[in-house]
Amino acid sequence: NMNLTETAPPIAYPTAPVSVADTGLDLGLLADLALKSLYFAGNIAGDVLSDRLALPVPVMNEILTFLRRERLCEVTGGAGLSLAGLNYTLTAAGSERASTAMALNGYAGAAPVPLETYFEYVRAQSVQNVVIDREAIESALSELVLDQTTIDLVGQAISSKRAVLLYGSSGNGKSTAADCLRYAITGNILIPHAVGVMHQVIQVFDPSTHEVVDDTEQQAAGAMSDRRWILIKRPLVFAAGELAASHLELVLDNVHKTYEAPIQMKANGGLLVIDDFGRQHLDAAYLLNRWIVPLEKGVDNLSLQNGARFQAPFDVIPIFVSNKQPSELADEAFLRRIRYKVEIPPPSAGLFHEILRRECERNEVAYDEAAAQYLVDEHFTKLHRKMRGCHPRDIVESIAAAAAYRGTPRVLSQTTIDEACANYFV
């Protein structure tokens, strides 16, 4: 029984615009967008064009009337009283204008929303307003075996909505914990397909990052709702070692002449996880500087290719994940700006057994307490080898794979453990 706040959008769906003026956009920008769509489509019906631009038929009619008056497009057939039922194609002048428009900006998707409107929606749906309680944190981290103290420290850090550093040696679940925290931040938000800034269009919606919610409310509203918006789960954007300075700024694809939102803009309303923090080509202090100030102000400064600067909303909880000790990452003054630093420690012997038992269950390997103790004594204690949270998973998966290959029973025994460890610890 899901509670309603999780399934319903937190704020009302925007109503569909009834005229060009109502879109908040300039007729020139919309005309260019329609010309680019016609250029790619060849010959297309007005209602299909209306769908591609995510604009209602009355607004599309206004744009098409303007294009026909300027002799940039012409009717090639179709039927019906409305312009939406007719088919359109570009005239020679229209093709020329479309080519010019594409050379400046190649975006040809849904019409954007004005930057001011985007700001309003980000603020109204702010991640700062999400209640993150102990129950939500414990449930989100339930697939990990961590001690209660660590869970509580992570919970307090995330519920503060400030920047958090998760650190500790590799293999103990820092990245997995960061990934699981998306389940602690429930609910859906509305984001635009794109945002219009100074006659440029910036793509915000990213299908590889954003999880779309099948939205019955919008379907019920039908033509009444503004289709330039899309309902998604609160996002978690993950960036790892490949993170470069260019990912923090507007990304201009020089071939298609389209702008893509930087990762922090895609993460608005959710979590931004920087994995392998301190191992990027970027200086850790640079990254902190780049985001801590916007975090305090709720505003980020971005630049277009022509040097024009504008402010974009910044509404994320940044989580930095690092194998390094905090003192190795930046000086003390910088580290003070990350209010919460939580170590994810290696598992105790008791937790190690629990992880091992769960992994056996997951891989359908028969668990044996004496064999588990043998693994700890022989392959860790005796050899002064440090236990890591990932060891049980890797060893059990190796046992399961060997058994499947040979067609033998999947069991945790001295023999299967010795064989798996011989292959694993080299």
C-alpha positions in Angstrom: 0.0 0.0 0.0 2.0 3.0 -1.3 1.2 6.2 0.4 -0.2 8.9 -1.9 2.7 11.4 -1.5 5.0 8.9 -3.2 2.9 8.4 -6.3 1.3 11.8 -6.9 3.4 14.7 -8.1 4.2 17.0 -5.2 2.9 20.1 -7.0 0.1 20.5 -9.6 0.8 19.8 -13.2 1.3 23.1 -15.2 -1.7 23.9 -17.4 -1.2 23.8 -21.1 -0.4 27.1 -22.7 -3.3 28.5 -24.9 -1.2 30.9 -27.1 2.4 31.6 -28.0 2.5 34.4 -25.5 1.4 31.9 -22.8 4.4 29.6 -23.4 6.7 32.3 -22.1 8.8 32.0 -25.3 9.5 34.2 -28.2 7.6 33.4 -31.5 11.0 33.5 -33.3 12.4 30.6 -31.2 9.2 28.5 -31.6 9.1 29.2 -35.4 12.7 28.0 -35.7 11.9 24.9 -33.6 9.0 24.1 -35.9 11.2 24.7 -39.0 13.8 22.3 -37.7 11.2 19.6 -37.0 9.8 20.1 -40.5 13.3 19.9 -42.0 13.9 16.5 -40.4 10.4 15.1 -41.1 10.0 16.1 -44.7 6.2 16.1 -45.0 4.3 16.1 -41.7 0.7 16.6 -40.3 0.1 19.6 -38.0 -1.0 17.4 -35.1 2.2 15.2 -35.4 4.2 18.4 -35.3 2.2 19.5 -32.3 3.2 16.2 -30.5 6.9 16.6 -31.4 7.0 20.1 -30.0 4.9 19.1 -27.0 2.7 22.1 -27.7 -1.2 22.1 -27.9 -2.9 22.5 -31.2 -4.0 26.1 -30.7 -0.4 27.2 -30.1 0.8 25.1 -33.1 -1.8 26.7 -35.3 -0.5 30.2 -34.3 3.1 29.1 -35.2 2.0 27.5 -38.5 -0.1 30.5 -39.5 3.0 32.7 -39.0 5.2 30.3 -41.1 2.7 30.2 -43.9 2.3 34.0 -43.9 6.1 34.3 -44.1 6.0 31.7 -46.9 8.4 29.4 -45.0 6.1 26.4 -45.2 3.1 25.3 -47.3 0.2 22.9 -47.1 0.6 19.7 -49.1 -2.8 18.1 -48.4 -4.7 16.6 -45.5 -8.2 17.3 -44.4 -10.2 18.8 -41.6 -11.3 22.2 -40.3 -8.3 22.7 -38.1 -4.7 23.4 -39.3 -3.7 20.3 -37.3 -5.3 18.0 -39.8 -3.3 19.4 -42.7 0.1 18.3 -43.9 3.0 20.7 -44.2 6.4 20.9 -45.9 9.1 23.5 -46.1 9.4 26.0 -49.0 12.8 26.7 -50.4 13.0 29.8 -48.2 11.9 27.7 -45.2 14.7 25.1 -45.8 17.2 27.9 -46.0 15.9 29.4 -42.7 15.9 25.9 -41.1 19.6 25.4 -42.1 20.6 28.7 -40.6 18.7 28.0 -37.4 20.4 24.6 -37.1 23.8 26.1 -37.6 23.1 28.2 -34.5 21.2 25.6 -32.5 20.5 22.1 -33.6 17.9 21.2 -30.9 14.7 19.9 -32.5 12.8 18.3 -29.6 10.0 19.5 -27.3 9.6 23.2 -26.8 11.6 24.5 -23.8 10.2 26.2 -20.7 11.5 29.6 -19.7 14.4 29.7 -17.2 12.3 31.6 -14.7 9.6 28.9 -14.8 12.2 26.2 -14.3 13.5 28.1 -11.2 10.0 28.3 -9.7 9.4 24.6 -10.1 12.8 23.6 -8.7 12.2 25.7 -5.7 8.6 24.5 -5.2 9.8 20.8 -5.3 13.1 21.4 -3.5 15.0 18.4 -2.1 15.4 20.5 1.0 11.7 20.0 1.8 11.9 16.2 1.7 11.5 14.5 5.1 14.3 11.9 5.5 13.7 9.9 8.7 15.5 7.0 10.3 13.1 4.5 8.9 13.7 5.7 5.3 17.5 5.5 5.8 17.4 2.0 7.4 15.1 0.7 4.7 17.3 2.2 1.9 20.4 0.7 3.3 18.8 -2.7 4.3 20.6 -4.6 1.5 23.9 -3.6 3.0 25.2 -5.1 6.3 26.4 -2.1 8.3 26.6 -1.5 12.0 23.9 0.7 13.5 26.3 3.5 14.4 27.4 3.8 10.8 23.7 3.7 9.6 22.8 6.5 12.1 25.7 8.7 11.1 24.9 8.3 7.4 21.2 9.1 8.2 22.0 12.2 10.2 24.3 13.4 7.4 21.8 12.9 4.6 18.8 14.3 6.5 20.8 17.5 7.1 20.7 18.0 3.2 24.2 19.3 3.3 27.4 18.0 1.6 28.5 14.6 2.9 31.8 12.7 2.6 31.7 8.9 2.8 35.2 7.6 3.2 37.1 4.4 4.0 39.1 1.6 2.4 37.7 0.1 -0.8 35.3 -2.8 -0.9 33.3 -1.9 2.2 30.2 -0.6 0.5 30.7 3.2 0.3 29.6 3.5 -3.4 26.8 0.9 -2.9 25.6 2.9 0.2 25.6 6.1 -1.8 23.6 4.4 -4.6 21.1 3.0 -2.2 20.4 6.4 -0.7 18.2 7.2 -3.7 15.6 5.0 -2.0 15.6 7.2 1.1 14.5 10.2 -1.0 11.1 9.2 -2.2 8.6 11.0 -4.3 8.4 12.4 -7.9 9.2 15.7 -9.4 8.4 17.5 -12.6 11.2 18.5 -14.9 11.2 20.2 -18.3 12.5 18.4 -21.4 14.5 21.6 -22.0 15.0 25.1 -20.8 15.2 28.2 -22.9 17.9 30.7 -22.0 18.7 33.8 -24.2 17.5 32.2 -27.4 19.4 29.0 -26.7 17.9 25.7 -25.7 19.4 23.5 -22.9 18.4 19.9 -22.7 17.6 18.9 -19.1 15.8 15.6 -19.4 18.3 12.7 -19.9 16.7 9.3 -20.4 19.9 7.6 -19.3 19.8 9.4 -15.9 16.2 10.2 -15.2 13.6 7.5 -14.4 10.3 8.5 -15.9 7.1 7.8 -13.9 4.2 6.4 -15.8 1.9 9.3 -15.1 -1.8 8.7 -14.8 -2.5 12.2 -13.6 -1.1 13.8 -16.7 -3.0 11.3 -18.9 -6.2 12.1 -17.1 -5.6 15.8 -17.6 -4.9 15.1 -21.3 -4.8 18.2 -23.4 -5.2 20.3 -20.3 -1.6 19.7 -19.0 1.6 21.2 -20.3 3.5 18.4 -22.1 6.8 20.2 -22.0 7.1 18.8 -18.5 7.8 15.2 -17.6 7.3 13.4 -14.2 10.4 11.6 -12.9 11.6 9.9 -9.7 13.8 12.2 -7.6 17.2 11.7 -9.4 20.5 10.2 -8.4 23.3 11.3 -10.7 26.5 9.3 -10.4 29.8 10.6 -11.6 33.1 8.7 -11.1 36.8 9.0 -11.9 36.1 10.1 -15.5 34.6 13.4 -14.2 36.2 16.4 -15.9 35.8 20.2 -15.5 33.7 20.3 -18.7 31.0 18.1 -17.1 30.3 20.8 -14.5 29.5 23.4 -17.2 27.1 23.5 -20.1 28.1 20.8 -22.6 27.9 22.0 -26.2 27.9 19.3 -28.8 29.8 21.1 -31.6 28.5 18.7 -34.3 24.7 19.0 -33.5 25.1 22.5 -31.9 23.0 21.4 -28.9 23.5 22.2 -25.2 23.2 19.6 -22.6 22.7 20.4 -18.9 25.7 19.8 -16.6 25.4 16.9 -14.1 24.5 19.2 -11.2 21.5 20.6 -13.2 20.3 17.0 -14.1 20.5 16.2 -10.4 18.3 19.1 -9.3 15.7 17.8 -6.8 17.9 14.8 -5.8 21.3 13.4 -5.0 24.6 14.1 -6.8 27.2 11.4 -6.0 30.9 12.0 -6.8 32.5 8.6 -6.6 36.3 8.1 -6.4 36.5 11.7 -5.1 40.1 12.8 -5.1 41.1 10.5 -8.0 39.6 12.7 -10.7 41.9 14.7 -13.0 40.2 17.6 -11.1 41.6 19.0 -7.9 39.4 18.0 -5.0 39.5 21.6 -3.7 38.2 22.8 -7.2 35.3 20.4 -7.0 34.4 21.5 -3.5 34.6 25.2 -4.5 32.5 24.5 -7.6 29.6 23.1 -5.6 29.7 24.2 -2.0 29.1 27.9 -2.7 26.1 27.1 -5.0 24.8 24.7 -2.3 24.8 27.5 0.2 23.1 30.0 -2.2 20.9 27.6 -4.1 22.1 29.1 -7.3 24.8 28.0 -9.9 26.5 30.3 -12.5 26.7 28.9 -16.0 28.0 30.3 -19.3 26.9 29.9 -22.9 29.4 29.4 -25.7 29.2 33.1 -26.5 30.3 34.0 -23.0 26.9 35.2 -21.8 26.4 34.1 -18.1 23.2 33.2 -16.4 22.1 31.7 -13.1 20.5 28.3 -12.8 18.9 26.7 -9.8 21.1 24.4 -7.7 19.1 22.1 -5.5 21.0 18.9 -4.8 22.5 17.0 -1.9 26.2 16.3 -2.9 27.7 13.1 -1.6 31.5 12.7 -2.1 32.8 9.1 -1.9 36.5 8.5 -1.4 39.0 5.7 -0.6 41.3 8.4 0.8 41.4 9.8 4.3 39.8 13.2 4.5 43.2 14.8 5.3 44.6 13.6 2.0 41.9 15.2 0.0 42.1 18.9 0.9 43.3 21.2 3.6 41.3 21.6 6.8 39.7 24.9 5.8 38.2 23.2 2.8 37.1 20.1 4.6 35.2 22.2 7.1 32.9 23.1 4.3 31.8 19.4 4.1 29.9 19.4 7.4 29.5 15.6 7.6 32.3 13.1 7.1 31.3 9.5 7.7 33.7 6.5 7.7 32.3 3.3 6.3 34.4 0.8 8.3 35.4 -2.8 7.4 33.0 -5.4 8.8 33.4 -6.9 12.2 33.7 -10.7 12.4 29.9 -10.9 13.3 28.9 -8.7 10.3 31.2 -10.6 8.0 29.3 -13.8 8.9 26.0 -12.1 8.3 27.1 -10.9 4.8 28.4 -14.4 4.0 25.1 -16.0 5.1 23.1 -13.5 2.9 25.4 -14.1 -0.1 25.0 -17.9 0.2 21.2 -17.4 0.3 21.4 -15.1 -2.8 23.5 -17.6 -4.7 21.7 -20.7 -3.5 24.9 -22.0 -1.8 24.2 -24.2 1.3 25.5 -22.2 4.3 27.5 -23.9 7.0 28.5 -22.1 10.2 31.6 -24.2 10.8 32.8 -23.5 7.2 32.2 -19.8 7.7 34.3 -19.9 10.8 37.0 -21.8 8.9 37.0 -19.0 6.2 37.6 -16.3 8.9 40.2 -18.3 10.8 42.3 -19.7 8.0 42.1 -17.1 5.3 41.9 -13.9 7.4 43.0 -14.1 11.0 45.9 -16.5 10.5 47.2 -14.5 7.5 46.5 -11.1 9.2 44.4 -10.3 6.1 41.9 -7.4 6.6 38.2 -8.4 6.1 36.3 -6.3 3.5 32.6 -6.2 2.9 33.0 -7.3 -0.7 35.0 -10.5 0.2 31.9 -12.8 1.0 30.2 -11.8 -2.2 33.2 -12.5 -4.4 34.1 -15.8 -2.7 30.5 -17.1 -2.7 30.0 -16.2 -6.4 33.2 -18.0 -7.2 32.0 -21.1 -5.4 28.6 -20.9 -7.2 30.2 -20.5 -10.6 32.6 -23.5 -10.0 29.7 -25.7 -8.9 27.6 -24.7 -11.9 30.5 -25.5 -14.3 31.1 -29.0 -12.7 27.5 -29.8 -12.1 28.3 -30.4 -8.4 26.2 -29.2 -5.3 26.6 -25.6 -4.3 28.0 -25.8 -0.8 30.1 -23.7 1.6 32.8 -26.2 2.7 36.6 -26.2 3.5 37.3 -27.5 0.0 35.2 -25.0 -1.9 36.4 -22.1 0.2 40.1 -23.1 -0.2 39.7 -23.4 -4.0 37.8 -20.0 -4.3 40.4 -18.2 -2.1 43.3 -19.7 -4.1 41.9 -18.1 -7.2 40.8 -14.9 -5.5 43.7 -13.9 -3.3 46.7 -13.9 -5.5 
